[in-house]
Amino acid sequence: MDKFLIQGGTKLEGEVRISGAKNAALPLLAAMILPETPTKLTNVPHLKDVNTLVQLIGGLGITMTYEGDTVTADTSTLDNQFAPYELVKTMRASILVLGPLVARYGSAKVSLPGGCAIGSRPVDQHLKALEALGAEIEVEAGYVHAKVDGRLKGGEVIFDMVTVGGTENILMAAALAEGVTTIRNAAREPEITDLAKMLIAMGAKIEGLDTDTLVVTGVEKLHGCEYAVVADRIETGSYLAAAAITGGRVKTTHTDPTLMESVLEKFEEMGAEVTRGDDWIELDMMGKRPKAVSFQTLPHPDFPTDMQAQIMAVNAIGRGFATISETIFENRFMHVPELSRMGANIQVEGNDAVVTGVDKLSAAPVMATDLRASFSLVLAALAADGETLIDRIYHIDRGYEDVEAKLQGIGAQIKRVSS
């Protein structure tokens, strides 16, 4: 099993090219099931989760080609609507094939999903939404069986809670439904807007982009298109955090500052100088120790839960203390014991964590527990005295493309080792 060996204490400086967003690429890949003619998706990141979903969609009989950062899909060869447990168990986003399959082919059998163990992320909202459009749903022996006689019918979908995956699934299904579908309490993440834009490029009729109410007028069929995955705002924030925690200066390119203002504001509150361009962001800590900052995770456009662990790591060496409230996932403080092993002073009570900054972190063997937590440990190791060994880095490979090469490019002393 691979591990990262990181020698801390280096001030990071340089440029990092940001990849396409994992959280956008996965629903866009699922949407490639919908059109009747071939689709090309560019700026696709090379990640384990992307490979898994390409394999899963290929298993439906769809002809998939993955070369460089481009995936093409031809649905004319599809011969089944079955997504097996062996693939779905590794990644929650696999459930996103459910809506497109039912909408396009009238039936689907998809295993209940797996993925990061960061709390309960039930798929009941997905299933209720599809039932609202006329799908018949049965859950049996760990599989979701969905079918519809003819086409799905437009209707009103009201989510009980904001759900990114649920919004994506029903948005794709509604694109081919008969009539008008209104989706209320829809998620507003940039990745939702990216999916809607790709569906519109395929011929879908969608109104209300960037709002919590989406109105979809179904069409009989969709056609293929060429589309580029939006920049990864979480990867962007993670590399800017690497500059903040080491007192360095990092410029992220091929990204979009407008997608992450809530995060950039926190970096500025830390005392960093943040400069924005059309497609780049630079953070300069000017050798200073950052100030600890408090925040609460909330759905977009507020502070994203996917940046909570990284900013907690920066707070761990910050001046003063800060309170972090996690409102999205109940188990998303699993990195706290590992940061504490490195000398961080963090007290957790329920969904709140109080971080009191320390002058120095110390190297220690630690273990990644989920995708974003793994990067928080990398950040802590970059700032720590000594050499840190991070285990279970397969988590980080699920969401960060070429992570060690990108970090090496800005001066980090990091290498991948096999046990």
Residue pairs with C-beta under 8 A, 6 or more apart in sequence:
1 391
1 392
1 394
1 418
1 419
2 393
2 394
2 416
2 417
2 418
2 419
3 389
3 390
3 391
3 393
3 416
3 417
3 418
3 419
4 378
4 381
4 388
4 389
4 390
4 393
4 396
4 404
4 414
4 415
4 416
4 417
5 387
5 388
5 389
5 390
5 414
5 415
5 416
5 417
6 378
6 381
6 382
6 387
6 388
6 390
6 412
6 413
6 414
7 386
7 387
7 413
7 414
8 361
8 363
8 381
8 382
8 383
8 384
8 385
8 386
8 387
8 388
8 413
9 383
9 384
9 385
10 246
10 382
10 411
10 412
10 413
11 246
11 247
11 248
11 287
11 411
12 242
12 243
12 246
12 248
12 249
12 250
12 382
12 407
12 410
12 411
12 412
13 243
13 248
13 249
13 250
13 410
13 411
14 250
14 251
14 409
14 410
14 411
15 250
15 251
15 252
15 253
15 409
15 410
16 239
16 250
16 251
16 252
16 253
16 406
16 409
16 410
17 252
17 253
17 254
17 406
18 231
18 232
18 235
18 236
18 239
18 252
18 253
18 254
18 255
19 43
19 45
19 46
19 231
19 232
19 235
19 401
19 402
20 43
20 44
20 45
20 69
20 228
20 229
20 230
20 231
20 232
21 45
21 190
21 191
21 194
21 229
21 230
21 231
21 232
21 233
21 234
21 235
22 45
22 47
22 49
22 50
22 232
22 398
22 399
23 164
23 189
23 191
23 232
23 234
23 306
24 190
24 191
24 194
24 195
24 229
24 230
24 232
25 41
25 44
25 45
25 47
25 50
25 229
26 49
26 50
26 53
26 91
26 93
26 96
27 93
27 96
27 168
27 172
27 191
27 195
28 41
28 194
28 195
28 198
28 227
28 229
29 41
29 44
29 50
29 53
29 54
29 57
29 71
29 73
30 53
30 57
30 93
30 96
30 97
30 99
30 100
30 168
30 172
31 39
31 100
31 172
31 195
31 198
31 199
31 202
32 39
32 41
32 57
32 62
32 71
32 73
32 75
33 57
33 60
33 62
33 73
33 75
33 78
33 97
33 100
33 101
33 104
34 75
34 100
34 103
34 104
34 172
34 175
34 176
34 199
34 202
34 222
35 75
35 202
35 203
35 221
35 222
35 223
35 224
35 225
36 75
36 76
36 221
36 222
36 223
36 224
37 223
37 224
38 72
38 73
38 74
38 75
38 224
39 72
39 73
39 202
39 224
39 225
39 226
39 227
40 70
40 71
40 72
40 224
40 225
40 226
40 227
41 70
41 71
41 72
41 73
41 226
41 227
41 228
41 229
42 69
42 70
42 226
42 227
42 228
42 229
43 69
43 228
43 229
44 50
44 66
44 69
44 70
44 71
44 229
45 69
45 229
45 232
45 401
46 69
46 401
46 402
47 397
47 398
47 399
47 400
47 401
48 394
48 397
48 398
49 90
49 91
49 93
49 398
49 399
51 66
52 87
52 90
52 91
52 94
53 91
53 93
53 94
54 64
54 66
54 71
55 87
56 83
56 87
56 88
56 94
56 97
57 64
57 73
57 97
58 64
59 80
59 82
59 83
59 84
59 87
60 78
60 79
60 80
60 81
60 82
60 83
60 97
60 101
61 77
61 78
61 79
61 80
62 73
62 74
62 75
62 77
62 78
63 73
63 74
63 76
63 77
64 71
64 72
64 73
65 71
65 72
65 73
73 224
75 104
78 105
81 101
81 105
81 107
81 108
81 109
82 108
82 109
82 110
83 94
83 97
83 98
83 108
83 109
83 110
83 111
84 111
85 111
85 142
85 143
87 94
87 111
88 94
88 95
88 110
88 111
88 112
88 113
88 114
89 111
89 113
89 114
90 114
90 115
91 113
91 114
91 115
91 398
92 113
92 114
92 115
92 116
92 121
92 165
93 113
93 115
93 165
94 110
94 111
94 113
95 110
95 112
95 113
95 123
95 126
95 144
95 165
95 169
96 165
96 168
96 169
96 172
97 108
97 110
98 108
98 110
98 126
98 130
98 144
98 146
98 169
99 126
99 130
99 168
99 169
99 170
99 171
99 172
99 173
100 172
100 173
101 107
101 108
101 110
101 146
102 108
102 130
102 135
102 146
102 147
102 148
102 152
102 173
103 151
103 152
103 172
103 173
103 174
103 175
103 176
103 177
104 176
106 147
106 148
106 149
106 150
107 145
107 146
107 147
107 148
108 144
108 145
108 146
108 147
109 143
109 144
109 145
109 146
110 143
110 144
110 146
111 142
111 143
111 144
112 123
112 139
112 142
112 143
112 144
113 123
115 121
116 370
116 371
116 395
116 398
117 331
117 334
117 369
117 370
118 329
118 331
118 332
118 334
118 370
119 329
119 330
119 331
119 332
120 330
121 165
121 329
123 144
123 165
123 166
125 159
125 160
125 161
125 163
125 166
126 163
126 165
126 166
126 169
126 170
127 137
127 139
127 144
127 146
129 157
129 159
129 166
129 169
129 170
129 173
129 183
130 137
130 146
130 152
130 169
130 170
130 173
131 137
132 155
132 156
132 157
133 148
133 152
133 153
133 154
133 155
133 157
133 170
133 173
133 174
133 177
133 181
134 148
134 152
134 153
134 155
135 146
135 147
135 148
135 152
135 173
136 146
136 147
136 148
137 144
137 145
137 146
138 144
138 145
138 146
139 145
150 178
151 176
151 177
151 178
151 218
152 173
152 174
152 176
152 177
152 178
152 218
153 177
153 178
153 179
154 174
154 177
154 178
154 179
154 180
154 181
154 216
154 217
154 218
155 179
155 181
155 182
156 181
156 182
156 184
157 170
157 174
157 181
157 182
157 183
157 184
158 184
158 185
159 166
159 167
159 183
159 184
159 185
159 186
160 185
161 185
162 185
162 186
162 187
162 212
162 299
163 187
164 187
164 189
164 191
164 192
166 187
167 183
167 186
167 187
167 192
167 214
168 187
168 191
168 192
168 195
170 181
170 183
171 183
171 186
171 192
171 195
171 196
171 199
171 206
171 214
171 216
172 195
172 199
174 181
174 183
174 216
174 218
175 199
175 202
175 204
175 206
175 216
175 218
175 219
175 222
176 218
176 219
176 220
176 221
176 222
177 216
177 218
178 218
179 217
179 218
180 215
180 216
180 217
180 218
181 215
181 216
181 218
182 213
182 214
182 215
182 216
183 213
183 214
183 215
183 216
184 212
184 213
185 212
186 192
186 208
186 211
186 212
186 213
186 214
187 212
187 299
187 300
188 210
188 211
188 212
188 299
188 300
188 301
189 299
189 300
190 230
190 233
190 256
190 259
190 300
191 230
193 209
193 210
194 229
194 230
196 204
196 206
196 209
196 214
197 209
197 227
198 225
198 227
199 206
199 222
200 206
201 225
201 227
202 222
202 223
202 224
202 225
203 219
203 221
203 222
203 223
204 216
204 219
204 222
205 216
205 217
205 218
205 219
206 214
206 215
206 216
206 217
207 214
207 215
207 216
208 214
208 215
230 256
230 259
231 254
231 255
231 256
231 259
231 279
232 255
233 255
233 256
233 259
233 260
233 263
233 304
234 304
234 306
234 307
234 372
234 399
235 399
235 400
235 401
236 252
236 255
236 260
236 281
237 260
237 263
237 304
237 307
237 310
238 307
238 310
238 375
238 379
238 400
239 250
239 252
239 406
239 410
240 250
240 252
240 263
240 264
240 267
240 274
240 281
240 283
241 267
241 307
241 310
241 311
241 313
241 314
241 379
242 248
242 250
242 378
242 379
242 382
242 407
242 410
242 412
243 249
243 250
243 272
243 283
243 284
243 285
243 410
244 267
244 270
244 272
244 283
244 285
244 290
244 314
245 290
245 313
245 314
245 317
245 379
245 380
245 382
245 383
246 285
246 382
246 383
247 285
247 286
247 287
247 288
247 289
248 284
248 285
248 410
248 411
249 282
249 283
249 284
249 285
249 286
250 282
250 283
250 410
251 280
251 281
251 282
252 280
252 281
252 282
253 279
253 280
254 279
254 280
255 279
255 280
255 281
256 279
257 264
257 276
257 277
257 280
257 281
260 304
261 301
262 301
262 302
262 303
262 304
263 303
263 304
263 307
263 311
264 274
264 276
264 281
266 293
266 295
266 303
266 311
267 274
267 283
268 274
269 291
269 293
270 285
270 290
270 291
270 292
270 293
270 314
270 318
271 285
271 288
271 290
271 291
272 283
272 284
272 285
272 286
272 290
273 283
273 284
273 285
273 286
274 281
274 282
274 283
274 284
275 281
275 282
275 284
289 317
289 318
289 319
289 357
290 314
290 315
290 317
290 318
290 319
291 318
291 319
291 320
292 315
292 318
292 319
292 320
292 321
292 322
292 355
292 356
292 357
293 311
293 315
293 318
293 322
294 322
294 323
294 324
295 303
295 308
295 311
295 322
295 324
295 325
296 302
296 303
296 324
296 325
296 327
297 303
297 304
297 305
297 308
297 324
297 325
297 326
297 327
297 328
298 327
298 328
299 328
305 326
305 327
305 328
305 329
305 332
306 372
307 372
308 324
308 326
308 332
308 372
309 332
309 335
309 372
309 373
309 375
309 376
310 372
310 375
310 376
310 379
311 324
312 324
312 335
312 336
312 339
312 346
312 353
312 355
312 376
313 335
313 339
313 344
313 376
313 377
313 379
313 380
313 383
314 379
315 322
315 324
315 355
315 357
316 339
316 342
316 344
316 345
316 346
316 355
316 357
316 358
316 361
316 380
317 357
317 358
317 359
317 360
317 361
317 383
318 355
318 357
319 357
320 356
320 357
321 354
321 355
321 356
321 357
322 354
322 355
322 357
323 352
323 353
323 354
323 355
324 352
324 353
324 354
324 355
325 351
325 352
326 332
326 333
326 351
326 352
326 353
327 351
330 351
332 370
332 373
333 348
333 353
334 369
334 370
334 373
335 369
335 370
335 373
335 376
335 377
336 344
336 346
336 348
336 353
338 366
338 367
338 368
338 369
338 373
338 377
339 346
339 366
339 376
339 377
339 380
340 346
341 364
341 365
341 366
342 361
342 362
342 363
342 364
342 366
342 380
342 381
342 384
342 388
343 358
343 360
343 361
343 362
343 364
343 384
344 355
344 358
344 361
344 380
345 355
345 356
345 357
345 358
346 353
346 354
346 355
346 356
347 353
347 354
347 356
360 384
360 385
361 380
361 383
361 384
361 385
362 384
362 385
362 386
363 381
363 384
363 385
363 386
363 387
363 388
364 384
364 388
365 388
365 389
365 391
366 377
366 380
366 381
366 388
366 389
366 390
366 391
367 390
367 391
367 392
368 374
368 377
368 390
368 391
368 392
368 393
368 395
368 396
369 392
369 395
370 395
371 395
371 396
371 398
371 399
372 399
373 395
374 390
374 392
374 393
374 395
374 396
375 396
375 400
375 403
377 388
377 390
378 390
378 396
378 403
378 407
378 414
380 388
381 388
381 390
381 414
382 407
382 412
382 414
389 417
391 419
393 416
396 403
397 403
400 406
404 412
404 414
404 415
404 416
407 414
408 414
